[in-house]
């Protein structure tokens, strides 16, 4: 049983990581669409560049969010009842 749980943990975290990155990209798109009238001076390349520049922050926030579930899984692994 523990072998199956241990083998699925990386897949679970990768799915959650990808889900959070998708969530951040969608909310950024909604923000840019809502403020479209203010972007008249910015070109298309500059708007697309906002996604790439924010990727570092998005990855950091995903890691902060996923550290708690990771620690709980590690604790669960060591605490076998």
C-alpha positions as CSV (number, residue, x, y, z in Angstrom):
1,X,0.0,0.0,0.0
2,X,2.8,2.4,0.9
3,X,4.6,1.7,-2.4
4,X,1.5,2.8,-4.4
5,X,1.1,5.9,-2.4
6,X,4.8,6.8,-2.6
7,X,4.8,6.3,-6.4
8,X,1.8,8.5,-7.0
9,X,3.0,11.5,-4.8
10,X,5.2,13.1,-7.5
11,X,2.4,12.9,-10.1
12,X,0.0,14.5,-7.7
13,X,2.3,17.3,-6.9
14,X,3.1,17.9,-10.6
15,X,-0.7,18.0,-11.4
16,X,-1.3,20.5,-8.6
17,X,1.7,22.6,-9.7
18,X,0.5,22.7,-13.3
19,X,-3.0,23.5,-12.0
20,X,-1.8,26.5,-10.0
21,X,0.2,27.8,-13.0
22,X,-2.8,27.5,-15.2
23,X,-4.9,29.3,-12.6
24,X,-2.4,32.2,-12.4
25,X,-2.2,32.4,-16.2
26,X,-6.1,32.5,-16.5
27,X,-6.3,35.2,-13.8
28,X,-3.6,37.2,-15.5
29,X,-5.5,36.9,-18.8
30,X,-8.7,38.1,-17.1
31,X,-6.8,41.1,-15.6
32,X,-5.3,42.0,-19.0
33,X,-8.7,41.7,-20.7
34,X,-10.4,43.8,-18.0
35,X,-7.7,46.5,-18.3
36,X,-7.5,46.3,-22.1
37,X,-8.3,50.0,-22.5
38,X,-5.2,50.9,-20.5
39,X,-2.9,48.8,-22.7
40,X,-3.2,50.9,-25.8
41,X,0.4,52.1,-25.6
42,X,1.8,48.6,-25.0
43,X,2.4,46.4,-28.0
44,X,1.4,42.8,-28.4
45,X,4.9,41.6,-27.6
46,X,5.0,43.5,-24.4
47,X,1.7,42.1,-23.3
48,X,2.8,38.5,-24.0
49,X,6.1,39.3,-22.2
50,X,4.1,39.9,-19.0
51,X,3.4,36.2,-18.9
52,X,7.1,35.2,-19.2
53,X,8.2,37.9,-16.7
54,X,5.6,36.7,-14.1
55,X,6.6,33.0,-14.5
56,X,9.3,33.3,-11.8
57,X,6.8,34.8,-9.3
58,X,4.2,32.2,-10.2
59,X,6.6,29.3,-9.7
60,X,7.6,30.7,-6.3
61,X,4.0,31.1,-5.2
62,X,3.2,27.6,-6.3
63,X,6.1,26.3,-4.2
64,X,4.9,28.2,-1.2
65,X,1.4,26.9,-1.6
66,X,2.6,23.3,-2.1
67,X,5.0,23.2,0.7
68,X,2.3,22.5,3.3
69,X,0.8,19.4,1.5
70,X,4.3,18.2,0.8
71,X,5.2,18.3,4.5
72,X,2.0,16.6,5.4
73,X,2.8,13.8,3.0
74,X,6.3,13.4,4.4
75,X,4.9,13.3,7.9
76,X,2.3,10.7,6.8
77,X,5.1,8.6,5.3
78,X,7.1,8.6,8.6
79,X,4.1,8.1,10.8
80,X,2.7,4.7,9.9
81,X,-0.2,3.6,12.0
